[in-house]
Amino acid sequence: RTRTDNGGRTPPDISNLHSIMVFNISYRTRKEELYRTFDRFGDIADVYIPRDRHGESRGFGFVRFYDRRDADDAKGMDGKMVDGRRIGVQMAKYGRRHEQSAFRGGGGGGGG
């Protein structure tokens, strides 16, 4: 059985959107918080936080802007504190395989 989180609608057309990848977010951070953090930079089309098979956040997310300049401006949040964590922000590279391989060897380990 399949379930869609968007009420059965088709996924947004992302070909004309400009995505930033936000990493090192808290596992508690919700997409509404990411939206509020980044909406000062411009109109946001979509916020997505990938989850593991147990429904837990994987510690990173994507914010998609309509305008490339807004996405570029949002990169200024790189290194800022959000929800108690120093986040990283970069332009997202499309293609799931690339997104996942970018995290190999990163993260994990102790905590403070």
N, C-alpha and C positions, 0 to 999 in steps of 0.2 A: 504494500500500500504506500502511496506517496502522499506527501503533505507539502504544501507550499506556504511559506511565511507571508506572502504578499496577497493572500486571498485569491489565488488562482490567476492573477494578472500575469501578463508576460513580463520578463525582466526588462529593466529600462535599457534603452539603446545608449550604450556608453561610448559609441564611436566618436561623438562630438563632445564628450566630457573630458575634463582634465583632473586626474586623480592624484592625490597625495597619499602616501603611505605613512601612517603614524604608528611607531613602534615603541615598545617598553611601556605601554599603557597598563594601568592596574587591571587585574582580573575582575575588579568590581566595576570598572568604568563601563557605563552604558552608552549606547549610541546617541541618546538624547544629550548626554554630557559632551560628547565629541562635537555634536552639532552646535551646541551653545558655545563651545570653545572656539570654533572656527567660523561661525556665521558672520562675525564682524568683518571678515575678509571679502565676503561677497555671497551671491546666491549659491546655495548648496543644492545639488540635484539628489544626492544620495549619501548615506553613511552606512558602512558595512563593517561589522566586527565578526570575523570568522570564528566559528566555534568548533570544538572537538566533538567526537561522537557522544560525549556525555552532556553536551550542551554548555560546556564551560568555555569562556573566552580563551583564545590562544595568545592573548597579550599584544595584539596589534590590530589595526583597523585601517580602513580606507575612507577618505572623504573626497567626494567627486563634485567638482565645481563646473559651472557652465562656461566660465571665462578663464582662459589660461593665465591671465594676469592675476586673478584672484588666487589661483593655486600657487603661483609664484610668491605672492605676498604671504600666503599662509606658511610657506617654508620658514618664515621668520620665527615661527613657534619652536623650531628645532632647539633643543636644549632647555626649554622652559619647563617649569613644574606644573603638572596637571594631576589632580587627584593624588598628590603625594609622591608622584614619580617624575623623573626628568625624562621627558619624551624625546624621541627622535622623529624628524619629519623630512621626507624626501619625496621627489616625484616618483609615482608608482610606475613600475614597468609591467605591462600587461602580459598575460600568459601565466596560468596557475603554476606551471612547473617552475618558472623563474621566481615567483613569489615565495614558493616553499623552499627552494634551494638557497635563497638569500638568508635563511634563518639557520642553516646547518651550522653547528658549532657555536652559535650565538645564544646568549641567555642561559637558562638552567643554572645550576650551581647554587651556592649559598644565598643568603639574603640578610638584610640588616634589620 
